[in-house]
Amino acid sequence: MIFAMLVPQILSVLRNPLIATTIFIVALFPIAQSWDHLFADEELTRRAENKIEQLELRAMSSQIDGAFIAPWWFSPALSYWSRRPGVGGSSHESIGGIVETARFFETRDAEEARQILDRDSVNWIISYDADRVAQNSAQILGNPVPKNALCYLLDRRATEVPPFLRLIAQTGHFKLFRVEKS
């Protein structure tokens, strides 16, 4: 790294700026290669994890036969694959749905959750990593999500969810719940 910082001074001895600039740029290639090796593993891991999530989500989408609520960033893909409407989305037109999704996952009250589901005629719930959903919901709503919020029950304590929800399927990253109509 010190060498890289000294290269401009060393090259200033050369009279032709074009030659000095060319040598300087060539001298940066080994540094760029070492940085590439440092970050390559993290990027590959992230991409592999993302691909696994997408495959699991696509497989789960085949079971969805009605409106659903899921973390908003998964809703467009789920809507496309299942051909069913989702509450959230990823455009300016679905901001209301994004807020509704955040409210659903952050609530601790089963009755409030039921009202959200009924208002939007939701038949299915797709849960995901509770910490990520809670963090995102907190950013959207502007207040912290309590540790006993619905997102934590759905993700970590599926046996404690409200009685109108029934676990149908589970993958490494997602859980699919059916909303039982009363």
HELIX and SHEET records of a PDB file:
HELIX    1   1 ILE A    2  LEU A   11  1                                  10    
HELIX    2   2 PRO A   17  SER A   61  1                                  45    
HELIX    3   3 SER A   75  SER A   82  1                                   8    
HELIX    4   4 HIS A   92  SER A   94  5                                   3    
HELIX    5   5 ILE A   95  GLU A  106  1                                  12    
HELIX    6   6 ALA A  110  ARG A  119  1                                  10    
HELIX    7   7 ALA A  130  LEU A  141  1                                  12    
HELIX    8   8 LEU A  150  ARG A  156  1                                   7    
HELIX    9   9 ALA A  158  GLU A  160  5                                   3    
SHEET    1   A 4 PHE A  68  ILE A  69  0                                        
SHEET    2   A 4 TRP A 124  SER A 127  1                                        
SHEET    3   A 4 LYS A 175  VAL A 179 -1                                        
SHEET    4   A 4 LEU A 165  GLN A 170 -1                                        
END                                                                             
